[in-house]
Amino acid sequence: MTIQVPVSYLQAPTALPLVAGRFYPSLVNGTPGSGQTVVVTANKLYGQLIWVPNLITATALIVQVTTGAAGNVRLGIYNDSSGAPGSLLLDGGTTTTTAAAVKTITISQSLSPGLYWLAAVFDAAPTCRLAAGATNVNLGFSSNTDTTLHMGVDVAFTYAALPNPFTAGSILSTVNHPRLLLGV
């Protein structure tokens, strides 16, 4: 007997549809807490899984810089490929990380229901709002004896236009990630 588990049973941030005018994080569990931050690593491509339960038009990609560093961040969206970032859906472009501020890149991207990956690469090391200080249970463990769940994936990548597909060699990441948001 084969049991099929509907995609709706995935641990998603909400069972409700994504609503225009709001901002949604990746499938990282936990609470960001007040003032939690992380110093990002320059030339590292970060990927975070996000669940889109309904047809939407994404309007923004967002990262919050809390302490600036002279440089830039490039944000984008990847299609899911069996639980890993696959082909590039959208390279949203760049914004500076020099000053502390909420950094928003305006986009207009239709997304059908499903899994996607928010991505970021920095050419400097600013301090950013922390993804959540927790983990993404949907990415699982690295082995049956592993006790650490993962934030997303990351890989060394010299700052440039986002690669298509996501760079080979990415690994499940237990390090803190910057919080990436999808605006609807």
Secondary structure, 3 states (H helix, E strand, C coil): CCCCCCHHHCCCCCCCCCCCCCEEECCCCCCCCCCCEEECCCCEEEEEEEEECCCEEEEEEEEEEEECCCCEEEEEEEEECCCCEEEEEEEEEEEECCCCEEEEEEEEEEECCEEEEEEEEECCCCEEEECCCCCEHHHCCCCCCCCCCECEEEEECCCCCCCCCCCCCCEEECCCCECEEEEC
